[in-house]
Amino acid sequence: MTGKFSNPDQGHDTDEWALRNGYVSVVPTQYDLTAHHAISTLNQWNL
């Protein structure tokens, strides 16, 4: 990535603020590829 980073949010509760001030930023994430909308259809299959 190139260019100048611009962050209009100047709050003290952002990742950018934490990193700029020597803190570590921990962000909980979740990655789920399950197609929950398809489960009911799959449950009807006679496997």
mmCIF file as Biopython writes it, N, C-alpha, C and O atoms, coordinates in Angstrom:
data_model
#
loop_
_atom_site.group_PDB
_atom_site.id
_atom_site.type_symbol
_atom_site.label_atom_id
_atom_site.label_alt_id
_atom_site.label_comp_id
_atom_site.label_asym_id
_atom_site.label_entity_id
_atom_site.label_seq_id
_atom_site.pdbx_PDB_ins_code
_atom_site.Cartn_x
_atom_site.Cartn_y
_atom_site.Cartn_z
_atom_site.occupancy
_atom_site.B_iso_or_equiv
_atom_site.auth_seq_id
_atom_site.auth_asym_id
_atom_site.pdbx_PDB_model_num
ATOM 1   N N  . MET A ? 1  ? 0.836   -1.165  0.000  1.0 0.0 1  A 1 
ATOM 2   C CA . MET A ? 1  ? 0.000   0.000   0.000  1.0 0.0 1  A 1 
ATOM 3   C C  . MET A ? 1  ? 0.888   1.237   0.000  1.0 0.0 1  A 1 
ATOM 4   O O  . MET A ? 1  ? 1.937   1.272   0.642  1.0 0.0 1  A 1 
ATOM 5   N N  . THR A ? 2  ? 0.454   2.217   -0.713 1.0 0.0 2  A 1 
ATOM 6   C CA . THR A ? 2  ? 1.199   3.464   -0.770 1.0 0.0 2  A 1 
ATOM 7   C C  . THR A ? 2  ? 0.257   4.628   -0.516 1.0 0.0 2  A 1 
ATOM 8   O O  . THR A ? 2  ? -0.963  4.472   -0.497 1.0 0.0 2  A 1 
ATOM 9   N N  . GLY A ? 3  ? 0.834   5.765   -0.327 1.0 0.0 3  A 1 
ATOM 10  C CA . GLY A ? 3  ? 0.025   6.955   -0.129 1.0 0.0 3  A 1 
ATOM 11  C C  . GLY A ? 3  ? 0.080   7.428   1.303  1.0 0.0 3  A 1 
ATOM 12  O O  . GLY A ? 3  ? 0.719   6.810   2.155  1.0 0.0 3  A 1 
ATOM 13  N N  . LYS A ? 4  ? -0.587  8.514   1.554  1.0 0.0 4  A 1 
ATOM 14  C CA . LYS A ? 4  ? -0.622  9.097   2.887  1.0 0.0 4  A 1 
ATOM 15  C C  . LYS A ? 4  ? -1.899  8.652   3.589  1.0 0.0 4  A 1 
ATOM 16  O O  . LYS A ? 4  ? -2.999  8.828   3.065  1.0 0.0 4  A 1 
ATOM 17  N N  . PHE A ? 5  ? -1.745  8.074   4.779  1.0 0.0 5  A 1 
ATOM 18  C CA . PHE A ? 5  ? -2.885  7.617   5.565  1.0 0.0 5  A 1 
ATOM 19  C C  . PHE A ? 5  ? -3.569  8.814   6.211  1.0 0.0 5  A 1 
ATOM 20  O O  . PHE A ? 5  ? -2.921  9.663   6.824  1.0 0.0 5  A 1 
ATOM 21  N N  . SER A ? 6  ? -4.866  8.866   6.067  1.0 0.0 6  A 1 
ATOM 22  C CA . SER A ? 6  ? -5.647  9.945   6.665  1.0 0.0 6  A 1 
ATOM 23  C C  . SER A ? 6  ? -6.697  9.326   7.580  1.0 0.0 6  A 1 
ATOM 24  O O  . SER A ? 6  ? -7.498  8.498   7.148  1.0 0.0 6  A 1 
ATOM 25  N N  . ASN A ? 7  ? -6.687  9.732   8.842  1.0 0.0 7  A 1 
ATOM 26  C CA . ASN A ? 7  ? -7.655  9.225   9.803  1.0 0.0 7  A 1 
ATOM 27  C C  . ASN A ? 7  ? -8.402  10.399  10.423 1.0 0.0 7  A 1 
ATOM 28  O O  . ASN A ? 7  ? -7.864  11.075  11.300 1.0 0.0 7  A 1 
ATOM 29  N N  . PRO A ? 8  ? -9.629  10.652  9.985  1.0 0.0 8  A 1 
ATOM 30  C CA . PRO A ? 8  ? -10.376 11.789  10.527 1.0 0.0 8  A 1 
ATOM 31  C C  . PRO A ? 8  ? -10.849 11.570  11.964 1.0 0.0 8  A 1 
ATOM 32  O O  . PRO A ? 8  ? -11.213 12.530  12.643 1.0 0.0 8  A 1 
ATOM 33  N N  . ASP A ? 9  ? -10.851 10.315  12.438 1.0 0.0 9  A 1 
ATOM 34  C CA . ASP A ? 9  ? -11.283 10.024  13.805 1.0 0.0 9  A 1 
ATOM 35  C C  . ASP A ? 9  ? -10.118 10.268  14.747 1.0 0.0 9  A 1 
ATOM 36  O O  . ASP A ? 9  ? -9.164  9.491   14.762 1.0 0.0 9  A 1 
ATOM 37  N N  . GLN A ? 10 ? -10.178 11.314  15.518 1.0 0.0 10 A 1 
ATOM 38  C CA . GLN A ? 10 ? -9.091  11.676  16.428 1.0 0.0 10 A 1 
ATOM 39  C C  . GLN A ? 10 ? -9.371  11.248  17.864 1.0 0.0 10 A 1 
ATOM 40  O O  . GLN A ? 10 ? -8.759  11.765  18.798 1.0 0.0 10 A 1 
ATOM 41  N N  . GLY A ? 11 ? -10.302 10.297  18.042 1.0 0.0 11 A 1 
ATOM 42  C CA . GLY A ? 11 ? -10.642 9.821   19.381 1.0 0.0 11 A 1 
ATOM 43  C C  . GLY A ? 11 ? -9.504  9.056   20.033 1.0 0.0 11 A 1 
ATOM 44  O O  . GLY A ? 11 ? -8.570  8.612   19.366 1.0 0.0 11 A 1 
ATOM 45  N N  . HIS A ? 12 ? -9.599  8.910   21.341 1.0 0.0 12 A 1 
ATOM 46  C CA . HIS A ? 12 ? -8.578  8.184   22.088 1.0 0.0 12 A 1 
ATOM 47  C C  . HIS A ? 12 ? -8.934  6.714   22.234 1.0 0.0 12 A 1 
ATOM 48  O O  . HIS A ? 12 ? -8.295  6.000   23.006 1.0 0.0 12 A 1 
ATOM 49  N N  . ASP A ? 13 ? -9.937  6.253   21.509 1.0 0.0 13 A 1 
ATOM 50  C CA . ASP A ? 13 ? -10.343 4.854   21.607 1.0 0.0 13 A 1 
ATOM 51  C C  . ASP A ? 13 ? -10.198 4.134   20.262 1.0 0.0 13 A 1 
ATOM 52  O O  . ASP A ? 13 ? -10.947 3.204   19.962 1.0 0.0 13 A 1 
ATOM 53  N N  . THR A ? 14 ? -9.227  4.573   19.463 1.0 0.0 14 A 1 
ATOM 54  C CA . THR A ? 14 ? -9.025  3.962   18.152 1.0 0.0 14 A 1 
ATOM 55  C C  . THR A ? 14 ? -7.713  3.179   18.127 1.0 0.0 14 A 1 
ATOM 56  O O  . THR A ? 14 ? -6.822  3.419   18.942 1.0 0.0 14 A 1 
ATOM 57  N N  . ASP A ? 15 ? -7.604  2.252   17.195 1.0 0.0 15 A 1 
ATOM 58  C CA . ASP A ? 15 ? -6.361  1.494   17.008 1.0 0.0 15 A 1 
ATOM 59  C C  . ASP A ? 15 ? -5.214  2.429   16.645 1.0 0.0 15 A 1 
ATOM 60  O O  . ASP A ? 15 ? -4.099  2.280   17.144 1.0 0.0 15 A 1 
ATOM 61  N N  . GLU A ? 16 ? -5.493  3.374   15.789 1.0 0.0 16 A 1 
ATOM 62  C CA . GLU A ? 16 ? -4.457  4.319   15.347 1.0 0.0 16 A 1 
ATOM 63  C C  . GLU A ? 16 ? -3.888  5.098   16.535 1.0 0.0 16 A 1 
ATOM 64  O O  . GLU A ? 16 ? -2.672  5.262   16.640 1.0 0.0 16 A 1 
ATOM 65  N N  . TRP A ? 17 ? -4.735  5.568   17.409 1.0 0.0 17 A 1 
ATOM 66  C CA . TRP A ? 17 ? -4.262  6.308   18.586 1.0 0.0 17 A 1 
ATOM 67  C C  . TRP A ? 17 ? -3.394  5.411   19.467 1.0 0.0 17 A 1 
ATOM 68  O O  . TRP A ? 17 ? -2.329  5.822   19.928 1.0 0.0 17 A 1 
ATOM 69  N N  . ALA A ? 18 ? -3.861  4.181   19.695 1.0 0.0 18 A 1 
ATOM 70  C CA . ALA A ? 18 ? -3.115  3.256   20.548 1.0 0.0 18 A 1 
ATOM 71  C C  . ALA A ? 18 ? -1.721  3.001   19.983 1.0 0.0 18 A 1 
ATOM 72  O O  . ALA A ? 18 ? -0.738  3.073   20.720 1.0 0.0 18 A 1 
ATOM 73  N N  . LEU A ? 19 ? -1.621  2.706   18.697 1.0 0.0 19 A 1 
ATOM 74  C CA . LEU A ? 19 ? -0.330  2.420   18.083 1.0 0.0 19 A 1 
ATOM 75  C C  . LEU A ? 19 ? 0.579   3.645   18.075 1.0 0.0 19 A 1 
ATOM 76  O O  . LEU A ? 19 ? 1.778   3.532   18.331 1.0 0.0 19 A 1 
ATOM 77  N N  . ARG A ? 20 ? 0.021   4.793   17.788 1.0 0.0 20 A 1 
ATOM 78  C CA . ARG A ? 20 ? 0.798   6.033   17.747 1.0 0.0 20 A 1 
ATOM 79  C C  . ARG A ? 20 ? 1.353   6.411   19.122 1.0 0.0 20 A 1 
ATOM 80  O O  . ARG A ? 20 ? 2.361   7.111   19.221 1.0 0.0 20 A 1 
ATOM 81  N N  . ASN A ? 21 ? 0.690   5.943   20.179 1.0 0.0 21 A 1 
ATOM 82  C CA . ASN A ? 21 ? 1.090   6.277   21.537 1.0 0.0 21 A 1 
ATOM 83  C C  . ASN A ? 21 ? 1.783   5.120   22.260 1.0 0.0 21 A 1 
ATOM 84  O O  . ASN A ? 21 ? 1.852   5.107   23.489 1.0 0.0 21 A 1 
ATOM 85  N N  . GLY A ? 22 ? 2.289   4.161   21.509 1.0 0.0 22 A 1 
ATOM 86  C CA . GLY A ? 22 ? 3.095   3.092   22.082 1.0 0.0 22 A 1 
ATOM 87  C C  . GLY A ? 22 ? 2.326   1.952   22.726 1.0 0.0 22 A 1 
ATOM 88  O O  . GLY A ? 22 ? 2.908   1.147   23.452 1.0 0.0 22 A 1 
ATOM 89  N N  . TYR A ? 23 ? 1.038   1.873   22.472 1.0 0.0 23 A 1 
ATOM 90  C CA . TYR A ? 23 ? 0.230   0.782   23.009 1.0 0.0 23 A 1 
ATOM 91  C C  . TYR A ? 23 ? 0.057   -0.309  21.959 1.0 0.0 23 A 1 
ATOM 92  O O  . TYR A ? 23 ? 0.342   -0.102  20.779 1.0 0.0 23 A 1 
ATOM 93  N N  . VAL A ? 24 ? -0.403  -1.450  22.394 1.0 0.0 24 A 1 
ATOM 94  C CA . VAL A ? 24 ? -0.757  -2.545  21.496 1.0 0.0 24 A 1 
ATOM 95  C C  . VAL A ? 24 ? -2.258  -2.486  21.290 1.0 0.0 24 A 1 
ATOM 96  O O  . VAL A ? 24 ? -3.010  -2.231  22.230 1.0 0.0 24 A 1 
ATOM 97  N N  . SER A ? 25 ? -2.692  -2.719  20.073 1.0 0.0 25 A 1 
ATOM 98  C CA . SER A ? 25 ? -4.122  -2.743  19.786 1.0 0.0 25 A 1 
ATOM 99  C C  . SER A ? 25 ? -4.545  -4.192  19.557 1.0 0.0 25 A 1 
ATOM 100 O O  . SER A ? 25 ? -4.036  -4.855  18.654 1.0 0.0 25 A 1 
ATOM 101 N N  . VAL A ? 26 ? -5.470  -4.676  20.371 1.0 0.0 26 A 1 
ATOM 102 C CA . VAL A ? 26 ? -5.976  -6.037  20.245 1.0 0.0 26 A 1 
ATOM 103 C C  . VAL A ? 26 ? -7.422  -5.952  19.785 1.0 0.0 26 A 1 
ATOM 104 O O  . VAL A ? 26 ? -8.262  -5.332  20.437 1.0 0.0 26 A 1 
ATOM 105 N N  . VAL A ? 27 ? -7.697  -6.584  18.653 1.0 0.0 27 A 1 
ATOM 106 C CA . VAL A ? 27 ? -9.034  -6.523  18.070 1.0 0.0 27 A 1 
ATOM 107 C C  . VAL A ? 27 ? -9.574  -7.943  17.915 1.0 0.0 27 A 1 
ATOM 108 O O  . VAL A ? 27 ? -9.032  -8.723  17.132 1.0 0.0 27 A 1 
ATOM 109 N N  . PRO A ? 28 ? -10.630 -8.293  18.646 1.0 0.0 28 A 1 
ATOM 110 C CA . PRO A ? 28 ? -11.200 -9.635  18.487 1.0 0.0 28 A 1 
ATOM 111 C C  . PRO A ? 28 ? -11.903 -9.729  17.132 1.0 0.0 28 A 1 
ATOM 112 O O  . PRO A ? 28 ? -12.688 -8.855  16.764 1.0 0.0 28 A 1 
ATOM 113 N N  . THR A ? 29 ? -11.611 -10.788 16.409 1.0 0.0 29 A 1 
ATOM 114 C CA . THR A ? 29 ? -12.241 -10.988 15.108 1.0 0.0 29 A 1 
ATOM 115 C C  . THR A ? 29 ? -12.813 -12.389 15.023 1.0 0.0 29 A 1 
ATOM 116 O O  . THR A ? 29 ? -12.471 -13.265 15.816 1.0 0.0 29 A 1 
ATOM 117 N N  . GLN A ? 30 ? -13.674 -12.585 14.065 1.0 0.0 30 A 1 
ATOM 118 C CA . GLN A ? 30 ? -14.278 -13.889 13.836 1.0 0.0 30 A 1 
ATOM 119 C C  . GLN A ? 30 ? -14.372 -14.106 12.337 1.0 0.0 30 A 1 
ATOM 120 O O  . GLN A ? 30 ? -14.759 -13.207 11.591 1.0 0.0 30 A 1 
ATOM 121 N N  . TYR A ? 31 ? -14.018 -15.289 11.910 1.0 0.0 31 A 1 
ATOM 122 C CA . TYR A ? 31 ? -14.059 -15.625 10.493 1.0 0.0 31 A 1 
ATOM 123 C C  . TYR A ? 31 ? -14.913 -16.862 10.339 1.0 0.0 31 A 1 
ATOM 124 O O  . TYR A ? 31 ? -14.511 -17.942 10.773 1.0 0.0 31 A 1 
ATOM 125 N N  . ASP A ? 32 ? -16.066 -16.739 9.740  1.0 0.0 32 A 1 
ATOM 126 C CA . ASP A ? 32 ? -17.003 -17.853 9.616  1.0 0.0 32 A 1 
ATOM 127 C C  . ASP A ? 32 ? -17.555 -17.883 8.198  1.0 0.0 32 A 1 
ATOM 128 O O  . ASP A ? 32 ? -18.280 -16.975 7.792  1.0 0.0 32 A 1 
ATOM 129 N N  . LEU A ? 33 ? -17.212 -18.927 7.440  1.0 0.0 33 A 1 
ATOM 130 C CA . LEU A ? 33 ? -17.689 -19.056 6.064  1.0 0.0 33 A 1 
ATOM 131 C C  . LEU A ? 33 ? -18.940 -19.926 5.953  1.0 0.0 33 A 1 
ATOM 132 O O  . LEU A ? 33 ? -19.382 -20.236 4.846  1.0 0.0 33 A 1 
ATOM 133 N N  . THR A ? 34 ? -19.508 -20.318 7.079  1.0 0.0 34 A 1 
ATOM 134 C CA . THR A ? 34 ? -20.683 -21.175 7.049  1.0 0.0 34 A 1 
ATOM 135 C C  . THR A ? 34 ? -21.858 -20.448 6.398  1.0 0.0 34 A 1 
ATOM 136 O O  . THR A ? 34 ? -22.177 -19.314 6.758  1.0 0.0 34 A 1 
ATOM 137 N N  . ALA A ? 35 ? -22.492 -21.112 5.441  1.0 0.0 35 A 1 
ATOM 138 C CA . ALA A ? 35 ? -23.682 -20.555 4.787  1.0 0.0 35 A 1 
ATOM 139 C C  . ALA A ? 35 ? -24.899 -20.968 5.613  1.0 0.0 35 A 1 
ATOM 140 O O  . ALA A ? 35 ? -25.611 -21.910 5.266  1.0 0.0 35 A 1 
ATOM 141 N N  . HIS A ? 36 ? -25.122 -20.255 6.697  1.0 0.0 36 A 1 
ATOM 142 C CA . HIS A ? 36 ? -26.184 -20.615 7.639  1.0 0.0 36 A 1 
ATOM 143 C C  . HIS A ? 36 ? -27.555 -20.691 6.959  1.0 0.0 36 A 1 
ATOM 144 O O  . HIS A ? 36 ? -28.403 -21.486 7.363  1.0 0.0 36 A 1 
ATOM 145 N N  . HIS A ? 37 ? -27.769 -19.883 5.951  1.0 0.0 37 A 1 
ATOM 146 C CA . HIS A ? 37 ? -29.064 -19.885 5.259  1.0 0.0 37 A 1 
ATOM 147 C C  . HIS A ? 37 ? -29.310 -21.195 4.503  1.0 0.0 37 A 1 
ATOM 148 O O  . HIS A ? 37 ? -30.457 -21.502 4.178  1.0 0.0 37 A 1 
ATOM 149 N N  . ALA A ? 38 ? -28.262 -21.972 4.217  1.0 0.0 38 A 1 
ATOM 150 C CA . ALA A ? 38 ? -28.401 -23.204 3.448  1.0 0.0 38 A 1 
ATOM 151 C C  . ALA A ? 38 ? -28.540 -24.448 4.317  1.0 0.0 38 A 1 
ATOM 152 O O  . ALA A ? 38 ? -28.827 -25.525 3.793  1.0 0.0 38 A 1 
ATOM 153 N N  . ILE A ? 39 ? -28.349 -24.336 5.607  1.0 0.0 39 A 1 
ATOM 154 C CA . ILE A ? 39 ? -28.360 -25.509 6.487  1.0 0.0 39 A 1 
ATOM 155 C C  . ILE A ? 39 ? -29.702 -26.220 6.467  1.0 0.0 39 A 1 
ATOM 156 O O  . ILE A ? 39 ? -29.742 -27.450 6.421  1.0 0.0 39 A 1 
ATOM 157 N N  . SER A ? 40 ? -30.794 -25.483 6.501  1.0 0.0 40 A 1 
ATOM 158 C CA . SER A ? 40 ? -32.113 -26.136 6.502  1.0 0.0 40 A 1 
ATOM 159 C C  . SER A ? 40 ? -32.334 -26.943 5.227  1.0 0.0 40 A 1 
ATOM 160 O O  . SER A ? 40 ? -32.926 -28.021 5.283  1.0 0.0 40 A 1 
ATOM 161 N N  . THR A ? 41 ? -31.881 -26.457 4.103  1.0 0.0 41 A 1 
ATOM 162 C CA . THR A ? 41 ? -31.997 -27.201 2.843  1.0 0.0 41 A 1 
ATOM 163 C C  . THR A ? 41 ? -31.148 -28.459 2.884  1.0 0.0 41 A 1 
ATOM 164 O O  . THR A ? 41 ? -31.608 -29.531 2.490  1.0 0.0 41 A 1 
ATOM 165 N N  . LEU A ? 42 ? -29.933 -28.342 3.350  1.0 0.0 42 A 1 
ATOM 166 C CA . LEU A ? 42 ? -29.034 -29.495 3.429  1.0 0.0 42 A 1 
ATOM 167 C C  . LEU A ? 42 ? -29.572 -30.562 4.386  1.0 0.0 42 A 1 
ATOM 168 O O  . LEU A ? 42 ? -29.388 -31.757 4.159  1.0 0.0 42 A 1 
ATOM 169 N N  . ASN A ? 43 ? -30.232 -30.122 5.448  1.0 0.0 43 A 1 
ATOM 170 C CA . ASN A ? 43 ? -30.790 -31.089 6.401  1.0 0.0 43 A 1 
ATOM 171 C C  . ASN A ? 43 ? -31.934 -31.915 5.790  1.0 0.0 43 A 1 
ATOM 172 O O  . ASN A ? 43 ? -32.275 -32.978 6.308  1.0 0.0 43 A 1 
ATOM 173 N N  . GLN A ? 44 ? -32.510 -31.438 4.716  1.0 0.0 44 A 1 
ATOM 174 C CA . GLN A ? 44 ? -33.596 -32.168 4.044  1.0 0.0 44 A 1 
ATOM 175 C C  . GLN A ? 44 ? -33.072 -33.201 3.068  1.0 0.0 44 A 1 
ATOM 176 O O  . GLN A ? 44 ? -33.843 -34.047 2.615  1.0 0.0 44 A 1 
ATOM 177 N N  . TRP A ? 45 ? -31.811 -33.167 2.730  1.0 0.0 45 A 1 
ATOM 178 C CA . TRP A ? 45 ? -31.225 -34.132 1.807  1.0 0.0 45 A 1 
ATOM 179 C C  . TRP A ? 45 ? -31.187 -35.517 2.470  1.0 0.0 45 A 1 
ATOM 180 O O  . TRP A ? 45 ? -30.907 -35.629 3.664  1.0 0.0 45 A 1 
ATOM 181 N N  . ASN A ? 46 ? -31.460 -36.537 1.712  1.0 0.0 46 A 1 
ATOM 182 C CA . ASN A ? 46 ? -31.440 -37.897 2.207  1.0 0.0 46 A 1 
ATOM 183 C C  . ASN A ? 46 ? -30.070 -38.504 1.925  1.0 0.0 46 A 1 
ATOM 184 O O  . ASN A ? 46 ? -29.879 -39.203 0.930  1.0 0.0 46 A 1 
ATOM 185 N N  . LEU A ? 47 ? -29.124 -38.226 2.814  1.0 0.0 47 A 1 
ATOM 186 C CA . LEU A ? 47 ? -27.762 -38.714 2.594  1.0 0.0 47 A 1 
ATOM 187 C C  . LEU A ? 47 ? -27.508 -40.004 3.324  1.0 0.0 47 A 1 
ATOM 188 O O  . LEU A ? 47 ? -26.409 -40.552 3.246  1.0 0.0 47 A 1 
#
